[in-house]
Amino acid sequence: MYCLIMYKIRHYYSLGLFLMIAGLFFQSCSADRRIARAMKRTFNTSQVIKQYQVGFALYDISGKQMIFERNAEKYFTPASNTKLFTFYAGLKLLSDSIPSLRYVERGDSLIFWGTGDPSFLQAELKGVRALDFLRQSDKKLFFAAGRYTGDFYGKGWGWDDYNAYYQAEINELPIQGNLLHVTERGGKPLLTPRLLSDCVLMDSGSKSRNFTITRDFNENKFHYPKVVIPKGYSQDIPFRLSTNLTLQLLTDTLNKPVEVIRKDMPATAKTIYNMKTDSVLRAMMLPSDNFIAEQLLLVYADRISPTLSAEVAIGYIQKKYLSELPDVPRWVDGSGLSRGNLFTPRDMVAVLDSIYVTIHDDKRLFSLLPAGGKTGTLKNAYPKTDQPFVYGKTGSLSNNHNQSGYVLTNKGKIFIFSFMNNNFVLPTAEVRKEMVRIITYIHEKY
């Protein structure tokens, strides 16, 4: 009798547990179906969305299933959403710090190679560990140039943006972000790096009424009109890169000579690390820094190849870490400046899911991404709040505006979403407003 009673208890307990789990499963499925129906109505009735090409995907992390898709299998120009791919690659390829220099010591000489490290004396990051290493060495310094053989621009970049801060040139040993920084000091322009001061001249023939500095396309000659520089003025202008300029900047900064040498980097070359990886990734993601994104591809290449090639890095990352994406992306640069990039919304969701699994720490992950109403490029997109409910990445080019990331709901769920809007002629503000309205609805209702 006792055995029979215990058997029945175990039987009913197992049955009850099964029914409870099944109930939760069907409850979850029911909730997902309600969201799907609501999203379908929203997209079908939106008077804004019907005016351009839209792709959308919404994924339930806990349930591990896609809830709703609209053109999620179609390709869109991602713009700076591309940086999510660059970000993920950094999580997989880098240790806790960024490699900055590779070097060998030969007798009384120290020979060093660049890795593409964007933090080397960069204005915000101020990475100086590699600089201190060179400064403290009592050996003759030789920069071994030639690891990077690519172009100074990425594939498909717009050349007419050459004077814009967001399109700094690419090289193997960037210094101070490859930018000339101009500020107003005592009614005059103050220039950094100071080595380029003699290259900035007043153009008395200019008829411009506004103060701005413009560089000649092919050389480091900078011009500004004969007008008063506004108080508090600030501008960053990319300078033209060359090995000779790199040597001059290093010599001037270190206050000791640096010579150039042509020498292949041996496999035994040691590494000097500069900044913490998370600090560099955050500096890329929050303000959407194109320079850091492009240079990071070269840093990744340093981990896998003796040469620095964005193409090699992208190919390796796709084969090793992204081979199971729903759709094969067309990925050509690190920042998203190129319109040659083409990704699908469900690919964006897949990468965001991989990022979530890799970091496995909500606090750390969300600290590395723009937060709606609080930080980065999402600061002004959503209402200000003590607890943001959206963390992700925006992406904008003319006639394109996207947003992909994580939305936290009032019921404690975390969804991944990718909202891609291409080829619109409406003001970007209207597109953004509609996108924010829909993501906020998901947050409030589910």
N, C-alpha and C positions, 0 to 999 in steps of 0.2 A: 504493500500500500504506500509506504514511504517513497519508494522508487517511482511509483506511478505518479504520486503527487509532484515530486521534484521534476519528473519528465514534463508534466503538464505546465509547471511553472516556467521551466526553460523554454518550452514550446511557445507559450503565450508571450514570454518576454522577447523571444526572437521575432515572433510575429509582430509584436508591438513595435520593436525597434525597426523592423523592416517597413512597417506602415508609416512610422514617423519619418524615416528617411525618404520614403517614397512621397510622403506628403510635402516635405520640404522641397523635394526635387520638382514636383508638379507645381508647387506654389511659385518656385523660381521661374519655371517655364512659363507659367501663366503671366507673371510680372513682365518677363521679357517679351511675351506676345503683346501685352498692353503697350509697352514702350514702342514696339515695332509698328503697331497700328497708329499710335499717336504721331510717330515720326513720318509715317506715310502720309497722313492727313496734312501735317505741317508742310512737307515738301510739295505736296500736290496743290495746296492752296496759297502758298507764298507768292505774292505778286512781284517780289524782288528776285527771287531765285530763278523764276522762269525766263528771266531776261539774259541769262548767260549760261555757260557750261559749269555744272556743279558735280562734284564727286564727294560722297560722304560714306563713312563707315563708323559704326559704333560697336564696341566689343566689351563683353562682360569678363573682367579678369577672373573673378572667383568661379564663375560658371564655365570659363574657358570656351566661350562660343560667341560668334558674331550675332548681334541682336538685330541690326538693321543696316542695309546697304543701299546706296543709290549711286549707280555708275562707279562702284568701288573697284571694278576690274579695268576701268579705262585709265589711260595715261594722261597726266596733267603736268604742267610746268610747276615744279615745287618751290622755286625761289629758295629762300633761306630755310625752308623745311629740310633741305638737303643737309643742313648742319646736324640733324638728328642722326643721319648715317655716319657722319664724321665723328660725332659724339660717341656713338656706340663702338666704333672702331677703336677709339681711344681707351674705352673701358676694357676692351679685349686685348689690346696690344701693348699697353704701357703699364709700368709698375707704378708705384706711388709718386714718382718724380719724373720730370721731363728730361731726357738726355739732351745736353746742350752742346758739348764738344766731344770729339773723339781725338785721342792724341797718343803719340809715342815719344819717348826720349831717346835721343841718339847722341851720345857724348855730351858736348856742351850745347846741344840744340833741342828745342821742344817743337815738334811738328804737330799741328792740329788741323782738324777738319770740321766743317760745320755739319749740323744735323738738320738745319731748318728751324731750330728752336725759336718760336715767336716771342718768348719771354725775355730774351737777351736785351736788357736795357729798355724794354718796352715801357711806355709812359705810365700805364696803370699797374702793370705787374712788377716792374722795377727789378727784374731778375739780375742779380749781381754775383752770384756764386761762381759762375764760369769766368766772369770778368776778374774777380778776385784771384782765381786760380792763375790766370795769365799774369796778373799784376805782381803776384808774389813769387813767381818763378824767377830764378837767377840765371836762367838759360836764354840763349838767343831764340827769338820767336819766329816761326815760319808758318804762314797760313797756306795750307795745301788746297788750292782752289780747284774746282772742276767736278765735284761730286754731282752737282746739279747741272744738267745740260738742257733743261726745258726752256720754254719761252718765259718772258717776264710777265705775261698774262696767261690766264687759264683759257681753255678752249671755249670759243664763242663769246668772250667778253666784249663789251662795247668800248671801242677805243676812244669815243668822244667823252668818256667819263674819266679820262686820264688825270684830270686835275682834282678829282673828288677824293676826299679822305678815305672813302670806303673801297677804293681800288688801288691800294698800294701794290707795288711790284713784288714778284716772288723771287727769292734767292736762297742760297744754302746757309748764309750767315747774316740774317737780318739784324740791323742795329737800330734801336729806337723806333721800332715799328716801320722802318723805311719811310718815315714821314718827316717833313720839315714842319716844326711846330712854331706858330707865330702867335705872340700875344702882345698886347699894348702895355708899354711901360713908360711912364712919363711923356706920353704923347708921341712915342716913337715905337716902331715894331721891334720886338725882342725876338731873336731867332734861336732855335735849337734844332739840330746841332749848330754850334757857332761856326764850325768850319765852312758852312755854306753862306755865311753872312755877306761875303763879297759878291755872291751870285744874285743877290736880291737888289734890284735897282728901280728907282722911280722912272716911270714913263711919262715924261712931260707932255707928250703928244696925245696921251689918252684923253678921251672926252667923257669917260665914265664919272658919274657923280657919287658913286658908292665905292668905299674902300674895299678892295679884295686883291689877293695876290694870285697871279696866273703864271704857270710855268710854260716855257716853250715845250712843244711836244717831244722833241728829240734830244734835248740837252737841259742841263741844270742852269737855266737862265730864268729868273723869276722877276715879274714886273708888277708894279702897283701904280695907280693913278695919283696925280698930284692933288690929293684931297686929305683932309684931316682923318687920321685913324681914330675910330670911335673908342671911347673909354671902355675898358673891359673886353676889347675885341679879342677873338681867338679863332684860329684857322689852322687846319692841318692839310698839307699838300704833299702828295707822293713825290719823292725825288727819283731821278733816273739812276739805276744801279749799274755798277761796274766793279770789277775786281780792284781797280786802282782806287776808287772811292772807298771801298771797304777797308783797304790798307790804311788810307789816310785817316779814316774815322777811328780805327783801332789804335793807330799811333797817337792820335790826338787825345783819345780817351785814356789810354794807358800811360801816356807821357813817356813812352820809350818805343824804339823802332820795331816794326813788324815787317818782315819781308815775305814775298810770295815764293812758293815752290810748287813744282808739278810733280806729284808723287801719289801713286795709288795707295789707298788706305789698306793696311794689312788686317787680316782677320783678328790679330792679337791686339789691335788698338784698344786702349782703355777708354772709359767713358767718364765724363764729368756731368753730373746732374745739376739742374738749376732750380726750377720751381716745383712745388707740389702739383701733381697732375690735376687734382680736383680744382685747384685755383685757376689753372689755365683753361680747363673745360668750362668753368663758370664764367670766366672772362670772355669766352667765345659765345656762350649761349645767352647770357642776360642781355647784353647790348647788341647781339647778333653781329659779332666782329668778323668780317670777311677775311682780313689779314691773318688772324689767328687760325681760322679754319683752313685756309690754303696752306699755311706753313706746317700745320699739324700733319697733313698728308705726307709731307717730306719727312717729318719726324717718324711717322709710321714706316715709311720706306727704309729709314735708317735701321729699323729693327729687323728687317728681312733681306736687305740688299746692300751691296757696297756702293751703289749709286742711289741718288735721290730722285725719284720719279713718282709723280702723282698717279700716273697711269699704272705703274707697277703696283703701287700701294692699293689702288682701287681694285685692280684685278685680283690681288691676293685676298683682300677683305671679302670680296664677293664670293670667291671660291671657297674660302675656309669658314666664313661666318654667316653668309647670306645665301647659301645655295638652295635653301628650302623656302625661300620667299614665294608667295603665291604667283607673282609675276616677275619676270626678269627685268630689272630696272635699267634705264639708260643713265648711267652716272658718270659725269665727266669732270666735275670739279669738287672742291671741298666746301665751298661757301654757298653755292646756288646762284652766283652771279650769271652763270651761263644759262641761256634758254635751251641748250642742248640736253640738259637734264630732263628726264621724264620718269615719274614715279606714279604708281597707282595708290589710291587711298588705303586699300587693304595691305599694300606693302608698308605704308607708313605705320599702320596699326601693328603689323608684325614686328617691325623694328622697335616700336615703343614697348611692346610686350617683352621682347628680348632684353631691352634696357631694364625693365622692371624686374625681371628674373635675375639678371646679372648683378644689379646693385643690391636687391633684396633688403632694402632699408628705405622706407618712405621718407624719413626725415632727411637723410643724405640726398636722395634723389631729388626731392622737391627743392632742396637748397641750391641745386645746380641748374635749375630751370627758372625762366621768368614766371612770376606768380601774378595771377589776375588781380588788378587793383593795387598791387604792392611793389613789384620789382620788374626790371627789364622791359622788354618790348610789350608786355601785357599790362604794364602799370596803369596805362590810361584807357585800356580797352574795356575793363570791367570796373564796377563800383568799388571804391575803397572799403576795405573790411579788415578786421583783425585776423580773420581766418579765411584766406583765399580758398576758392573752390575749383580753380582752374590752374594747372601748371602745364606749360608746353612751349611750343615754338611757333612764332609767326613766320610768314614768308611773303615778301612783297616785291613785285616788279611792276612796271607800268601795265595796267589792265589785268593784273593777277594779284590775288591776296588769299593766303591760306593760313590755316591754324590747325596744328595737330598736337595732341597731348593727353592729359588725364583730367577727368572731371569728377569731383567728389560730390556725392549726392547727399541730400538731407537724411536719407535712410541708411547712411553709412557704407554705401557701395562705392567702388572706384571703377569707372568705365574709361576705356581708351577710345579716343575719337580722332578722326582725320577729316577735316572740312576743307575741300580744295575748290577755289573759285577762280576760273580762268576766262579770259577773253571778254571781259565786261567793259562797257563804256560809261557806266554809272560812276559817280564819285566813289572812291574807295570807302569813304566814311559810311555810305549807305550799305555797302556790302558787309562791312565790319559790323554794323549795327544789327543787321539781320542774323548774321552768324552768332553774335553774342546773345541775341534774343533766344535762339534755339538752344544753345548750350546752357544758358541760364535756366530755361524751362526744364531741361533734363536734370539739372542740379536740384531744382525746387520740388519736382514731382516724384522723383524716384530715389 
